[in-house]
């Protein structure tokens, strides 16, 4: 298998990413002492950074892997929203599907990091469902965008109120009408509404919560297998990709399955790993990779971002080097 050729198929794929976007803010510094005021570390500030987060990080991964992402979401008509929109523009990510509203604030996750370790996270967000007017405005943009050439749609749900049963089912329906494959990374609230996907990517926790099951993957493999069967029956879809954290990934369709173990790595931060996995898995699907290769390459990509602090993306060249070394 020539993996370089496979990965080169990622280039110029047009992917519509629909989901909750957010601004990831970082406060980076060093800890040298404990505060005399309370038993907490004192961080000596070195710098502050703003990065694209949430579904935007999926789009950023796609961009860095050579694809052409378009982001569709709702952000606030606020300074944080302006910063986020500017970051999209700087990275060359289309904001043709982005809506700014005075009725919501832009989600911001502020992380305090010292010596590659996250000490604290502060969230500023609205999580109530978007209004019917915003819902229709967003879907109007999606309908318009799907009239052009879209190779795939990724639905990236962070349970922040953007997605709901009605718009998820409508997105899948319009994609089917236009022969566009849809992949999704779910959260608990909308877990059961993703029928008809090309690829469904819950993590192990989401799988258990979504089907109300409790078991240990390490010791109860039969229970895991039964739960995956139940998932595929309850929410029909073509490919199931279950991320298992330190246990790697599991993938299956109606004909075959595979468990790909994780490669040994020095884990710094797991933030954003799922964003990278869904981006890479979708591009592999479009490149007609086998399900085992979808799992192998996605597993490598997810592991790579865990070695770096904060939410980061990977480049096509970095992924090629890692795949050459490990496959």
N, C-alpha and C positions, 0 to 999 in steps of 0.2 A: 504493500500500500504506500503510495507516494503522498505523505501527509502535507507536504508543502503545496502540492497542487490542490489538494482538498481545501486547505486554508486560504489559498488564493481565490477560491470561489466566493469568499466572503465579500470581496471588493465590489463596491457600487450597488449592493443590494439595498433597495429602498424599504425601510422598515418604519411603520407607524407605531410609536410607543404611546399607549394610553394608560394613565395612572396618576397616582399622587406624587407630585414633585415637591422637593423641599430644598432649602438652603442648609448645607452643612457648614457650620462655623467652627473654627478651631482656635483654641487658646493654647499656645505651645510655650513651655518653659521648663525650668529645673526646680526640683524640690531639694532644699538643703537643710530645712529645719521644720519643726512642728510649731504651730502658732501658740503663743502664750495665752491667747484669748479662749481657745477651745482645742480639743485634741484632734486637730485637722492639719494637713500639710500646708505650708506656705509655698505657693508657686511663684517663682521669680520669672516674670513675663519676658519671653524672647521675641515672639511675633504672633500675629493673628492672621488667619487665612479663611477665605470663603471658597467653598467647593460646591459643585452640583451634586444633589443627593436625591434619594428616593427613586422614582421612575426615571428621573433625569439622569441618574447614574447608569441605568440600563442604556439610555441613549448615548451617553458618553462612552461606554464600553463599545457599543456598536460603531461609533465614529472612529475610535482608536483602532478598531479591527478592520477598517476600510469600508464599512457600510455607510449608507446615507440615511440617518435617522431623522424622523419628524416627531416632535413631541406634542401631545394633545393632553391638556390639563387645565385646571383653574388655579390661579394664584391671586394674592391680594394686590389691590391698588395701593401699594405701600413701598417704602424704601427698600425693604428686603426683596420684594418682588422685582423691583427695578434692578437690583444687584443680580438676582438670579437670571433675569432675562438677558442682561449684559453678558453674563458668563456663558449662556447658551450661544449668543451671537459670536462671542470671541472664539468659541470652540467650533464654530461652523455647523451648529445643530439648528435645523429649521424649527422656528416657533410658529409655523402656520396654523397649528392647532391649539395655541395657547390663548387663554382668556383671562383677563384681569378684572377683578371684581372688588367693589367697595364693601361687599357684604361678608367677605372672608379675609383673614390675614394669612400671609404667606407662612407656611410651616418652616420653622427654624430649629435645628438641633445643634446646640452648642456643646462641644466636647472640650474638656480640659485634659491635656496630655502632657506627661513628663516621662522622659526616658522610654519612649515608645509604649508607655502604659496609659490607658485611659483612667483618669481619676474620678471624673464626674461628667454627667451629661444633663443639660438643661433644655427642656422642650418648650417651645412657644408655638401653639397651634390651635386651629379650630377643627373639630372632628365631627360636627353635626352634618347631616346630609345636605348636599347642594340643593338649591331651590329648583323647582320645575323649570323656571326660566333659564337658569344656568345649564340645566340638564339638556334642554332643547337647543340652546346655543352651542354647546359642545358637540352634540350629536349632529347638528347642522354642519359644523366644520368637518366632522368625521365623514359624513356622507359626501361632502365636496372633495375631500382628500382622496377618498377611495375611487373617485372617477378617474384619477390619474393612475399611473403604474405604481402599485404598491406590491412588493414581493411577499410581505408578511406583516401581521399585526401582533404586537406583544401587549398583553394586558398585565400591568404591574400594580397589584393592589396592596396598599399599606393601611387599609381601614381608616382612612382620614376623611371619608364622607363623599369622595368623588364618585365612586362606583357603587352600583346597586343592581338588584335583580333585573330591572327593566332595561337599563342601558347596557349591561353585560350581554343579555340575551339579544338585544338589538344589534350590538357590535358583531356578535357571532353570526347573526342572520345576514347582515349586509356583507360580511366577509364571504360567507358561503355563496351568496348571489353573485359575487365577483370572483369566485374561485381563488380567494386569498386565504392561505393557511393562518390559523390563529394559535398562539401559544399563550400560556398564562402562569403567573406566579401568584398564588392566592393567599388570602388571609381568612381568618375564621368566619367573619361576618357574612361574606358572600360565597363561602366555600362550595355550596351546593348548586350554584347557578352557572357552572362552566360546562354544560353539556355540549358536545359536538366539537371539542378542540382537536387540533392536530397534535398538541403536546401539552400535558398538564404537569406542573412542577411544584408540588408541595414539599416542604421539608417534613421530617419525621414527626415533629411536634404538631404541625398543622394537620398532618394525616390523622394522628390520634385524636386531636380536638374535633376535626371535621366529621369523623365517624363515631366519636364518643367511645373510643377504645383506649385501653391502658395495657401496655406490655413492655417488656425489655427486648430491644432488637438483638442484644448480645446472647440472650438465653432462650428466647421464644421465637425462633425463626418461623415455625409453622403458623403462629398467631399473626406474625407480620405478613406472611404470604396470603393468609385468608383475608386480612384487612385490605391488601392491595386488590384482591379479587372483588371484594365488596365495593371498593372505590370505583373500579372499572364498570361494575354493574349499576351502581347508583348514579354515577356521573359518566356516561359513556364518552369516551375519547379514544384517540388512536394510540398515542405513546404516553406511558406513565414514567416520569423521571422523579424519583424520590431522593432528595439529598439527605444524607445520614450523618452529617457532621464528621467526626473523627473516624467513622466507619465507611466513608466514601459515598458512593451513590448506587442506587438500584434502578434499573430500567427494564421496561417490558412493553410488548404489544400483544396482539392476539396469538402470535406464533412463537415468540422466543423471549427470553429474559436473561439478564446478566447482573451480577453484583460486582462492582469495581471498587476495590479497596483504596483507601486514601494513601497517598505517598507521605513518607515521613517528612515533616517540616517543622520549623521553629515558628510557632503561632504567635503573632503579635496582636492581631485584632481580626475578628471574624466579620466585622461590619462590612456590608456591601458584597459579600461573597455570593449571595443568592442572586444579586443583580447581574454579576458577571456570568454565573452559570446559565441563567435564562437567555442572556444575549448570545453566548457561545452556542448553546443548544439549538436556538432558533436558526442561527447561521449554518450550523452543521446540517440541520434538517433541510434547509434550502439547497445545500450542496449535495444532497442525496447520500449523506453518510449512512452507514449501517447503524442500527441502534447501539451496538457495542461501541462503535467509534464516537457516536454522540456522547455516550456516557464517559468514555475514556478522556476525550478532549475537554469536556465540560468539567470533569473531576479535576483535571490538571489546572484549568483556568481558575476554578474556585479556590484551590489550594494556594495558587500564586498570590492572590490578593490578601490571603490571611497572614502572609509573612510581613506585611507592611502595616504600619499604624494608620488608623482612620479609614475612611471610605475612599478607595482608589480604583482606578481602572487599569487594564493592561493593554499593551500594544500588540499588533499583529506579529511584529518581529520577535517580541518577547515570548509570545505564545509558540511561535515556530521553533525557537531555540529550545524551549522546555519540552515540546512534543518530540523533537528529534532526540533529546536526551533520554526521555522516559518511555517512548513507544518504539 
